[in-house]
């Protein structure tokens, strides 16, 4: 890396300042121009990243969990300033999909220093009169959060069985509802289901790919609609996650995700959704309260990452 103006937006609840400063000094030395911004409970990073952008930073490094990364990405969208990530959360979903080193501050900083910049897509979701960026996925129902938060002890001992157990727990909270969907401006269609995920990238913890066709820079968002109702359809749906779109797809090199009667995959540039029943909505694993309608669009190549 040549001389760069670097901004660091860090969440003090996720990492100790001395540890971070020592790692930054060790990786970047004294030749770089570095400024620091600390997030607050009221602002997870949007305002700080905007200040860094206005200050002419070439790179802004988000140090924290998915909420910090999403906030910084939202402010950097459409700019020539690159996002670096030092993952310090539980999910670290964008970091996983970009193959950023986890649980190693120095290795993540070295990735920022040495990595080739690339442009990736961002998603934007509008509801209740406001628009929010997302880097990974949004949706409702049996969601990414359930898989992100799967019991770590069980996961280490049982692997894939941890996800079976997590899905079983999530079943109790799912109810079918009527959903009206319009894809890419086409006429609305009525469907029934209980889970919809719309994603820019598809991997969650454990290497499981909820959205196996999702690619970070293809100018598309991938939609998973789940309407499994009853144990047999649930078994069918879970098999499609783990086997058809996981293990078998990896070894067979299949190109497209397998849809089943109860789990449909489509790729879109924009989608509008209306729900008959208000449901809890999530953005990159963060619960945002209940919604009855929302619009999602892709912003192709909006974010430069290192």
C-alpha positions in Angstrom: 0.0 0.0 0.0 1.3 3.4 -0.9 0.7 6.4 1.4 -3.0 6.4 2.3 -5.3 8.5 4.4 -7.0 6.0 6.7 -10.0 6.4 8.9 -10.8 3.9 11.7 -14.4 3.6 12.9 -14.4 1.3 15.9 -16.9 0.0 18.4 -15.4 0.3 21.9 -17.7 -2.4 23.2 -16.1 -5.0 20.9 -12.4 -4.4 21.2 -10.0 -2.7 23.7 -8.5 0.5 22.4 -4.9 -0.4 23.4 -5.1 -3.8 21.6 -6.5 -2.2 18.5 -4.0 0.7 18.4 -1.0 -1.7 18.9 -2.3 -3.8 16.0 -2.8 -0.8 13.7 0.7 0.6 14.6 2.2 -2.8 13.9 0.5 -3.3 10.5 0.6 0.3 9.1 3.6 1.7 10.9 4.1 5.5 11.1 4.0 6.3 7.5 0.2 6.4 7.1 -2.1 9.3 8.0 -4.6 7.7 10.4 -7.6 9.3 12.2 -9.9 7.6 14.7 -13.7 7.8 15.2 -15.5 6.0 18.1 -19.0 4.7 17.6 -21.7 5.4 20.2 -24.9 3.5 21.2 -26.9 6.2 19.4 -24.8 6.0 16.2 -23.2 2.7 15.2 -21.0 4.3 12.6 -22.9 6.2 9.9 -22.0 9.7 11.2 -18.4 8.8 11.9 -18.0 7.3 8.4 -19.5 10.4 6.8 -17.0 12.6 8.7 -14.2 10.3 7.5 -15.5 10.6 4.0 -15.7 14.4 4.2 -12.2 14.4 5.7 -10.9 12.8 2.5 -10.0 9.4 3.9 -9.0 6.9 1.1 -9.9 3.9 3.3 -12.4 3.6 6.2 -11.9 0.5 8.4 -14.9 -0.7 10.3 -13.9 -2.4 13.6 -17.0 -4.1 15.1 -19.9 -6.4 14.4 -22.3 -6.5 11.5 -24.1 -3.4 12.7 -21.0 -1.3 12.6 -20.0 -2.7 9.2 -23.5 -2.0 7.7 -23.5 1.6 9.1 -20.1 2.4 7.6 -21.0 0.8 4.3 -24.2 2.8 4.1 -22.2 6.1 4.4 -19.5 5.0 1.9 -22.0 3.8 -0.8 -21.3 5.4 -4.2 -18.0 6.9 -3.2 -14.4 6.1 -4.1 -13.4 5.5 -0.5 -12.8 1.8 0.3 -14.2 -0.1 3.2 -12.0 -2.3 5.3 -13.3 -4.7 7.9 -11.9 -5.9 11.2 -14.7 -8.3 12.3 -15.4 -8.3 16.0 -19.0 -9.5 16.2 -20.8 -12.8 16.5 -22.1 -13.1 13.0 -19.5 -11.2 10.9 -21.5 -12.1 7.8 -20.0 -9.8 5.2 -16.5 -10.6 6.5 -17.2 -14.3 6.1 -18.5 -13.8 2.5 -15.4 -11.7 1.7 -13.1 -14.3 3.4 -11.7 -11.7 5.8 -9.8 -13.4 8.6 -11.9 -13.8 11.8 -10.8 -13.5 15.4 -7.4 -12.0 14.4 -7.2 -8.2 14.4 -3.7 -8.1 12.9 -4.6 -10.5 10.0 -7.7 -8.6 9.2 -5.7 -5.3 9.1 -3.0 -6.9 6.9 -5.8 -7.9 4.5 -6.9 -4.2 4.3 -3.3 -3.2 3.7 -2.4 -5.8 1.1 -5.8 -6.7 -0.5 -6.8 -5.7 -4.0 -9.8 -3.3 -3.9 -12.9 -4.6 -5.6 -16.4 -3.3 -6.1 -19.4 -5.2 -4.7 -23.2 -4.6 -4.8 -25.2 -3.2 -1.9 -28.9 -3.7 -1.3 -31.3 -1.0 -0.1 -34.5 -1.6 1.7 -37.3 1.0 2.1 -40.0 0.8 4.8 -41.8 3.2 7.1 -40.6 6.1 5.0 -36.9 5.4 5.3 -34.3 3.6 3.3 -31.5 1.5 4.8 -28.5 -0.2 3.2 -27.6 -3.8 3.7 -24.6 -5.8 2.7 -25.7 -9.3 3.4 -29.5 -10.0 3.6 -32.9 -8.8 4.8 -36.1 -10.6 5.4 -38.5 -12.2 7.8 -39.4 -15.6 9.2 -36.8 -18.3 9.9 -34.0 -16.0 9.2 -30.2 -15.5 9.2 -30.2 -14.6 12.8 -31.4 -18.0 13.9 -28.5 -19.6 12.0 -26.0 -17.0 13.1 -26.9 -17.5 16.8 -27.0 -21.3 16.7 -25.6 -22.7 20.0 -21.8 -22.5 19.6 -21.2 -25.4 22.0 -23.6 -27.6 20.1 -22.2 -26.5 16.8 -18.6 -27.5 17.8 -19.8 -30.9 18.8 -22.5 -31.7 16.3 -21.8 -29.7 13.2 -24.7 -29.9 10.8 -26.9 -31.3 13.5 -26.8 -27.9 15.3 -28.7 -26.4 12.4 -31.3 -29.2 12.5 -31.8 -28.3 16.1 -31.9 -24.6 15.4 -34.5 -25.1 12.7 -36.6 -27.2 15.0 -36.6 -24.5 17.6 -37.5 -21.9 15.0 -40.5 -23.9 13.8 -42.5 -23.0 16.8 -42.5 -19.4 15.9 -43.5 -19.6 12.2 -46.9 -18.9 10.8 -48.0 -18.9 7.2 -49.3 -15.6 5.9 -50.6 -14.1 2.6 -47.8 -12.2 0.7 -48.1 -10.0 -2.4 -44.9 -9.9 -4.4 -43.9 -7.7 -7.4 -40.5 -8.6 -9.0 -38.7 -6.1 -11.2 -41.8 -4.0 -11.7 -43.9 -6.8 -13.0 -47.6 -7.3 -12.0 -48.0 -8.4 -8.3 -48.6 -12.0 -7.5 -50.2 -13.5 -4.4 -48.3 -16.3 -2.5 -48.4 -17.9 0.9 -45.3 -18.4 3.0 -43.7 -17.6 6.3 -40.0 -16.9 5.4 -38.5 -14.6 2.8 -34.8 -13.8 2.6 -33.4 -11.3 0.1 -29.7 -11.4 -0.1 -26.6 -9.9 -1.7 -24.5 -12.9 -0.4 -25.5 -16.2 1.0 -23.2 -17.7 3.5 -23.9 -17.7 7.3 -22.0 -19.4 10.1 -20.9 -23.0 9.7 -20.4 -22.5 5.9 -24.1 -23.1 5.2 -25.4 -21.2 2.2 -28.9 -20.0 2.6 -28.7 -18.3 -0.8 -26.4 -20.4 -2.9 -26.7 -18.4 -6.1 -26.0 -15.0 -4.4 -22.9 -13.4 -5.7 -21.5 -10.1 -4.2 -20.9 -8.4 -7.6 -23.4 -9.7 -10.1 -25.9 -6.8 -10.0 -28.6 -9.1 -8.6 -30.2 -9.9 -5.3 -31.3 -13.5 -4.6 -34.6 -14.3 -3.0 -35.5 -17.4 -1.0 -39.2 -17.9 -0.3 -40.1 -20.7 2.1 -43.6 -22.1 2.4 -42.9 -25.4 4.2 -45.9 -26.4 6.2 -45.7 -29.6 8.2 -42.8 -32.0 9.1 -42.4 -33.6 5.7 -42.1 -30.3 3.8 -39.7 -29.0 6.5 -37.5 -32.1 5.9 -37.7 -31.4 2.2 -36.7 -27.7 2.8 -33.8 -28.6 5.1 -32.5 -31.2 2.7 -32.4 -28.5 0.0 -30.4 -26.2 2.3 -27.9 -28.8 3.5 -27.7 -31.4 0.7 -29.0 -30.1 -2.7 -27.6 -26.5 -2.2 -24.7 -27.4 0.1 -22.8 -30.7 0.1 -24.0 -32.1 -3.3 -23.7 -28.8 -5.1 -20.2 -28.3 -3.8 -19.0 -31.7 -5.1 -21.1 -31.8 -8.3 -20.3 -28.2 -9.3 -23.9 -27.5 -10.2 -24.6 -24.0 -11.4 -28.0 -23.1 -10.0 -29.7 -23.5 -6.7 -32.3 -26.3 -6.4 -35.8 -25.1 -5.7 -38.3 -27.4 -4.1 -42.1 -27.3 -3.7 -41.6 -25.5 -0.4 -38.4 -23.4 -1.1 -38.2 -21.2 -4.2 -35.1 -19.4 -5.3 -35.2 -16.4 -7.8 -32.8 -13.6 -8.7 -34.1 -10.0 -8.9 -32.9 -6.4 -9.3 -35.9 -5.1 -7.3 -38.8 -6.6 -5.3 -41.8 -5.1 -3.5 -43.5 -7.1 -0.8 -46.8 -6.6 1.1 -47.7 -8.8 4.1 -51.2 -9.5 5.3 -49.9 -10.0 8.8 -47.2 -7.7 10.3 -44.0 -9.7 10.8 -40.6 -9.0 12.5 -38.1 -7.8 9.9 -34.3 -8.1 10.0 -31.5 -6.3 8.2 -28.1 -8.1 8.3 -29.2 -10.1 11.3 -30.4 -7.0 13.3 -34.1 -7.0 14.4 -35.9 -3.9 13.2 -39.4 -4.4 14.5 -42.6 -5.4 12.6 -43.3 -4.4 9.0 -46.3 -4.9 6.7 -44.6 -3.8 3.4 -41.1 -3.1 2.1 -39.3 -2.4 -1.2 -35.8 -3.8 -1.9 -33.4 -2.8 -4.7 -29.8 -3.6 -5.7 -27.2 -0.9 -6.1 -24.7 -2.5 -8.4 -21.0 -1.9 -7.6 -21.9 0.7 -5.0 -19.2 -0.3 -2.5 -15.4 -0.5 -2.8 -14.0 -3.0 -0.4 -10.4 -4.1 0.4 
